[in-house]
Amino acid sequence: MLDDVGVAAHETVMFEDSLKNVRACKQLGMGTVFITGDDPEQGLGELSTEEEGGDETAQLAALADAVVSKCSLTQLKPALPSLWE
């Protein structure tokens, strides 16, 4: 899809509530925002206990450039200021 629209992966950001999809986008070089919704534990079961020594916080930080509970500008601007640079 990136080739079809003529955009490089590093020029895009994916907003996703599935860590499986966040992981795939990160591997492509895309920016990633993980959306937890109202449940801050959402998606954490998808993390591997073997990666990053089992530390969920470190794993999430390695996968997502920002983590927000809702996709709102109020949360997004401080979480991912590079979108406004």
C-alpha positions as CSV (number, residue, x, y, z in Angstrom):
1,M,0.0,0.0,0.0
2,L,2.9,2.4,0.8
3,D,4.3,1.8,-2.7
4,D,0.9,2.4,-4.2
5,V,0.5,5.9,-2.6
6,G,4.2,6.7,-3.0
7,V,5.0,7.2,0.7
8,A,8.0,5.7,2.6
9,A,7.2,3.8,5.7
10,H,9.2,6.2,7.9
11,E,6.9,9.0,6.8
12,T,3.8,7.3,8.1
13,V,2.2,6.6,11.5
14,M,-0.1,3.7,12.2
15,F,-2.8,4.0,15.0
16,E,-3.7,0.5,16.2
17,D,-5.3,-1.3,19.1
18,S,-3.6,-4.6,18.3
19,L,0.0,-5.1,19.3
20,K,0.3,-7.7,16.5
21,N,-0.3,-5.0,14.0
22,V,1.8,-2.5,15.9
23,R,4.7,-5.0,15.7
24,A,4.3,-5.5,12.0
25,C,4.2,-1.7,11.3
26,K,7.2,-1.1,13.5
27,Q,9.2,-3.8,11.5
28,L,8.3,-1.9,8.3
29,G,9.7,1.3,9.8
30,M,6.4,3.1,10.4
31,G,5.7,5.2,13.4
32,T,3.3,3.5,15.8
33,V,0.7,4.6,18.2
34,F,-0.9,1.9,20.4
35,I,-4.5,2.7,21.5
36,T,-5.5,0.9,24.7
37,G,-9.1,2.2,24.8
38,D,-10.7,2.3,28.3
39,D,-8.7,-0.8,29.4
40,P,-5.0,0.1,30.0
41,E,-4.3,-3.7,30.0
42,Q,-5.7,-4.1,26.5
43,G,-3.3,-6.0,24.2
44,L,-0.7,-6.6,26.9
45,G,-1.5,-10.3,26.7
46,E,0.1,-10.2,23.2
47,L,3.5,-9.4,24.6
48,S,6.0,-12.2,24.9
49,T,7.4,-13.0,28.4
50,E,10.7,-13.8,26.7
51,E,11.2,-10.5,24.9
52,E,13.0,-7.7,26.8
53,G,13.4,-9.9,29.8
54,G,9.6,-10.2,30.2
55,D,9.3,-6.5,31.0
56,E,6.0,-5.4,29.5
57,T,6.8,-1.7,29.8
58,A,10.1,-2.1,27.9
59,Q,8.4,-4.3,25.2
60,L,5.6,-1.8,24.7
61,A,8.2,1.1,24.5
62,A,10.1,-0.9,21.9
63,L,7.0,-1.4,19.8
64,A,5.0,1.8,20.1
65,D,6.2,5.3,19.7
66,A,3.2,6.4,21.8
67,V,0.5,4.8,23.9
68,V,-2.8,6.5,24.4
69,S,-6.1,5.4,25.8
70,K,-8.1,7.3,23.2
71,C,-7.2,8.7,19.9
72,S,-7.6,12.4,20.8
73,L,-5.4,15.4,20.1
74,T,-5.3,16.1,23.8
75,Q,-3.5,12.9,24.5
76,L,-1.6,12.6,21.2
77,K,0.2,15.9,21.1
78,P,2.2,15.3,24.3
79,A,2.6,11.6,23.6
80,L,4.0,12.0,20.1
81,P,5.1,15.6,19.5
82,S,7.0,14.7,16.4
83,L,3.6,14.6,14.5
84,W,3.5,18.3,14.8
85,E,7.1,19.2,13.9
